[in-house]
Amino acid sequence: MKKRDFKDLKVKKIAELTKLVLEKKAELAKIAIGVKTQSEKNVKKGKMLKLEIVRLLTLIREKELLGEEKVEETKK
């Protein structure tokens, strides 16, 4: 994932990011099966997908925390 792509993801909503994470996890499962059956030649692709998933999950968590802080600020 390039930096430009990551910046584009920052403006998406949590529901869209969650859907993207599920798609990436499904793709990772397919790649894992491909690696085990030796039909997938690019072994690093799985590692890169794991990193993308972790980045997405971090972004989701960050949005959740910032969203809660904004709600608390408006109550004060």
C-alpha positions as CSV (number, residue, x, y, z in Angstrom):
1,M,0.0,0.0,0.0
2,K,1.5,3.3,-1.0
3,K,1.3,6.4,1.1
4,R,-1.1,8.1,-1.3
5,D,-3.4,5.1,-1.0
6,F,-3.2,5.2,2.8
7,K,-4.1,9.0,2.8
8,D,-7.1,8.2,0.7
9,L,-8.2,5.6,3.3
10,K,-8.1,8.1,6.1
11,V,-11.2,9.9,4.7
12,K,-13.3,6.7,4.6
13,K,-15.8,5.7,7.2
14,I,-15.3,2.9,9.7
15,A,-17.9,0.7,8.0
16,E,-16.1,1.0,4.7
17,L,-12.7,0.2,6.3
18,T,-14.2,-2.8,8.1
19,K,-15.5,-4.1,4.8
20,L,-12.1,-3.6,3.2
21,V,-10.4,-5.6,6.1
22,L,-12.8,-8.5,5.5
23,E,-12.0,-8.5,1.8
24,K,-8.2,-8.5,2.5
25,K,-8.6,-11.3,5.0
26,A,-10.4,-13.4,2.4
27,E,-7.7,-12.7,-0.1
28,L,-5.1,-13.6,2.5
29,A,-6.8,-17.0,3.0
30,K,-6.7,-17.7,-0.7
31,I,-3.1,-16.8,-0.9
32,A,-2.3,-19.0,2.1
33,I,-3.9,-21.9,0.4
34,G,-2.1,-21.1,-2.8
35,V,1.3,-21.1,-1.1
36,K,0.6,-24.4,0.6
37,T,-0.4,-26.0,-2.7
38,Q,2.5,-24.3,-4.4
39,S,0.3,-22.6,-7.0
40,E,1.2,-19.2,-5.6
41,K,4.7,-18.1,-6.6
42,N,4.9,-14.8,-4.7
43,V,5.3,-15.7,-1.1
44,K,5.8,-12.1,0.0
45,K,2.3,-11.2,-1.1
46,G,0.9,-12.8,2.1
47,K,3.2,-10.8,4.3
48,M,2.3,-7.6,2.5
49,L,-1.4,-8.3,2.9
50,K,-0.9,-8.9,6.6
51,L,0.7,-5.5,6.9
52,E,-2.1,-3.8,5.0
53,I,-4.7,-5.5,7.3
54,V,-2.8,-4.3,10.4
55,R,-2.6,-0.8,9.0
56,L,-6.4,-0.8,8.3
57,L,-7.2,-2.1,11.8
58,T,-5.0,0.6,13.3
59,L,-6.7,3.3,11.3
60,I,-10.1,1.9,12.4
61,R,-9.1,2.0,16.0
62,E,-7.7,5.5,15.7
63,K,-11.0,6.7,14.2
64,E,-12.9,5.0,17.0
65,L,-10.8,6.8,19.6
66,L,-11.0,10.2,17.9
67,G,-14.7,9.8,17.5
68,E,-15.2,9.1,21.2
69,E,-13.1,12.1,22.1
70,K,-15.1,14.4,19.9
71,V,-18.3,13.2,21.5
72,E,-16.9,13.9,25.0
73,E,-15.7,17.4,24.0
74,T,-19.2,18.3,22.8
75,K,-20.7,17.2,26.1
76,K,-18.5,19.6,28.1
